[in-house]
């Protein structure tokens, strides 16, 4: 800081000056315990105060937000989408509300609840597929590879599995049937 302030004493300018860099010490590969930089303040809720369901929903919302730009990029490039009935916000609200046990009657677009969940799940998978297709280096993805990726590596699949369990416990036939059909047999 002092070196920068001393530049103000110069009578001529502009001045280009190199300053000694006192950055982080270099860590050799042989060091077993490198220093970890972290913010000393955490604004996250403590794990004790957050349920598994809330953590899953939070991970799902974050994942969807991260994929949104890719989806928008693909939509702009192709000018088409297979997301047909439930836009992303509506599908997310439907899933998150149902997962925490809330009423979804006003979120089903007039469909029976089971049908709404199934159709919203199809739209969500279309969103993920189209977002994936926009990413650099992805030219094409076959159905099996996409299914394997979606059902094994996304927070969306975790949330859909939780929803499947809730559906199977329901007394409503539509929801119970949805529980049986929501996850492909080879992914269950």
C-alpha positions as CSV (number, residue, x, y, z in Angstrom):
1,X,0.0,0.0,0.0
2,X,2.9,2.3,0.9
3,X,4.5,1.7,-2.5
4,X,1.3,2.7,-4.3
5,X,1.0,5.9,-2.2
6,X,4.6,6.8,-3.0
7,X,3.6,6.9,-6.7
8,X,1.6,10.0,-5.9
9,X,4.9,11.8,-5.0
10,X,6.1,11.4,-8.6
11,X,6.4,14.6,-10.6
12,X,6.0,12.9,-14.0
13,X,3.5,10.3,-15.3
14,X,2.2,8.0,-16.3
15,X,4.2,5.6,-14.2
16,X,4.4,1.9,-14.6
17,X,5.9,0.2,-11.6
18,X,6.3,-3.5,-10.5
19,X,5.5,-4.3,-7.0
20,X,6.7,-7.3,-5.0
21,X,3.9,-9.9,-4.9
22,X,3.4,-11.2,-1.4
23,X,0.8,-13.8,-2.5
24,X,0.2,-17.2,-1.0
25,X,3.2,-19.3,-0.3
26,X,3.7,-22.0,-2.9
27,X,2.6,-25.4,-1.9
28,X,4.7,-28.3,-2.9
29,X,3.1,-31.5,-4.1
30,X,4.7,-33.3,-1.2
31,X,2.8,-31.2,1.4
32,X,0.0,-33.4,2.8
33,X,-2.0,-30.6,4.4
34,X,-2.2,-27.5,2.1
35,X,-3.7,-24.4,3.5
36,X,-7.4,-24.0,2.7
37,X,-8.8,-20.5,2.0
38,X,-12.3,-20.0,3.3
39,X,-14.5,-17.2,4.3
40,X,-14.5,-17.0,8.1
41,X,-18.3,-16.2,8.1
42,X,-20.9,-18.8,7.1
43,X,-24.4,-17.7,6.3
44,X,-25.6,-21.3,5.7
45,X,-28.1,-22.8,8.0
46,X,-26.6,-25.4,10.3
47,X,-27.2,-29.0,9.2
48,X,-29.2,-29.6,12.4
49,X,-31.8,-27.0,11.4
50,X,-32.2,-28.2,7.8
51,X,-34.2,-31.3,7.0
52,X,-33.1,-33.8,4.3
53,X,-36.1,-32.7,2.3
54,X,-35.1,-29.0,2.5
55,X,-31.5,-29.8,1.5
56,X,-32.7,-31.8,-1.5
57,X,-35.0,-29.0,-2.6
58,X,-32.3,-26.5,-2.2
59,X,-29.8,-28.6,-4.2
60,X,-32.5,-29.0,-6.9
61,X,-33.3,-25.3,-7.1
62,X,-29.6,-24.5,-7.4
63,X,-29.0,-27.1,-10.1
64,X,-32.0,-25.8,-12.1
65,X,-30.7,-22.3,-11.8
66,X,-27.2,-23.4,-13.0
67,X,-28.8,-25.2,-16.0
68,X,-31.1,-22.3,-16.9
69,X,-28.5,-20.4,-18.9
70,X,-27.7,-23.5,-21.0
71,X,-31.3,-24.2,-21.7
72,X,-31.9,-20.5,-22.7
73,X,-28.8,-20.7,-25.0
74,X,-30.1,-23.9,-26.6
75,X,-33.6,-22.3,-27.0
76,X,-32.1,-19.2,-28.7
77,X,-30.0,-21.4,-31.0
78,X,-32.7,-23.9,-32.1
79,X,-35.8,-21.7,-31.5
80,X,-37.7,-24.8,-30.3
81,X,-38.2,-26.8,-27.1
82,X,-39.8,-30.0,-26.0
83,X,-40.9,-28.4,-22.7
84,X,-44.6,-28.4,-23.5
85,X,-47.0,-28.0,-20.6
86,X,-45.1,-26.9,-17.5
87,X,-42.6,-24.1,-17.8
88,X,-39.6,-24.5,-15.5
89,X,-40.9,-22.3,-12.7
90,X,-44.3,-24.1,-12.7
91,X,-42.7,-27.5,-12.6
92,X,-40.3,-26.6,-9.9
93,X,-43.1,-25.1,-7.7
94,X,-45.2,-28.2,-8.3
95,X,-42.4,-30.6,-7.3
96,X,-41.1,-28.6,-4.3
97,X,-44.5,-28.0,-2.9
98,X,-45.5,-31.7,-3.2
99,X,-42.1,-32.8,-1.7
100,X,-42.6,-30.8,1.5
101,X,-46.2,-31.9,1.8
102,X,-48.0,-28.8,0.6
103,X,-51.2,-28.6,-1.4
104,X,-50.6,-28.7,-5.2
105,X,-54.2,-28.3,-6.3
106,X,-53.5,-24.8,-7.6
107,X,-50.3,-25.9,-9.4
108,X,-51.6,-28.8,-11.5
109,X,-53.0,-26.6,-14.4
110,X,-56.4,-28.3,-14.0
111,X,-55.0,-31.9,-14.4
112,X,-55.3,-34.6,-11.8
113,X,-52.4,-34.4,-9.5
114,X,-50.8,-37.6,-10.7
115,X,-51.0,-36.6,-14.3
116,X,-49.6,-33.2,-13.5
117,X,-46.6,-34.7,-11.7
118,X,-45.9,-37.1,-14.6
119,X,-46.2,-34.4,-17.3
120,X,-44.1,-31.9,-15.3
121,X,-41.4,-34.6,-14.9
122,X,-41.3,-35.1,-18.7
123,X,-41.0,-31.4,-19.2
124,X,-38.2,-31.2,-16.5
125,X,-36.3,-34.0,-18.3
126,X,-36.7,-32.1,-21.6
127,X,-35.3,-29.0,-19.9
128,X,-32.3,-30.9,-18.7
129,X,-31.7,-32.6,-22.0
130,X,-31.9,-29.3,-23.9
131,X,-29.6,-27.6,-21.4
132,X,-27.1,-30.5,-21.7
133,X,-27.1,-30.2,-25.5
134,X,-26.0,-26.5,-25.3
135,X,-22.9,-27.2,-23.3
136,X,-19.5,-26.9,-25.1
137,X,-18.3,-30.2,-26.5
138,X,-21.6,-31.9,-26.5
139,X,-22.6,-32.7,-30.1
140,X,-25.2,-35.4,-29.4
141,X,-26.3,-37.6,-26.5
142,X,-28.1,-40.9,-27.0
143,X,-31.1,-41.7,-24.9
144,X,-29.4,-44.3,-22.7
145,X,-26.5,-42.0,-21.9
146,X,-28.9,-39.2,-21.0
147,X,-31.0,-41.5,-18.8
148,X,-27.9,-42.8,-17.0
149,X,-26.7,-39.3,-16.4
150,X,-30.0,-37.8,-15.4
151,X,-31.1,-40.6,-13.0
152,X,-27.7,-41.1,-11.4
153,X,-26.1,-37.7,-11.2
154,X,-28.7,-34.9,-10.8
155,X,-30.4,-33.4,-7.8
156,X,-33.6,-33.5,-9.9
157,X,-33.5,-37.3,-9.9
158,X,-33.1,-37.3,-6.1
159,X,-36.2,-35.1,-5.8
160,X,-38.2,-37.2,-8.2
161,X,-37.3,-40.3,-6.2
162,X,-38.5,-38.6,-3.0
163,X,-41.7,-37.6,-4.9
164,X,-42.1,-41.2,-6.1
165,X,-42.0,-42.5,-2.5
166,X,-44.6,-39.9,-1.4
167,X,-46.9,-40.9,-4.3
168,X,-46.7,-44.6,-3.4
169,X,-47.9,-43.7,0.1
170,X,-50.9,-41.8,-1.2
171,X,-54.5,-43.0,-1.2
172,X,-55.3,-41.2,-4.4
173,X,-55.2,-43.7,-7.3
174,X,-53.7,-41.2,-9.8
175,X,-50.8,-40.4,-7.4
176,X,-50.2,-44.0,-6.5
177,X,-50.1,-44.9,-10.2
178,X,-47.7,-42.0,-10.8
179,X,-45.5,-43.4,-8.0
180,X,-45.3,-46.7,-10.0
181,X,-44.5,-44.9,-13.3
182,X,-42.4,-41.9,-12.4
183,X,-39.0,-43.6,-12.4
184,X,-38.0,-45.9,-15.2
185,X,-37.8,-49.6,-14.1
186,X,-34.1,-49.8,-15.1
187,X,-33.3,-46.7,-12.9
188,X,-35.4,-47.7,-9.8
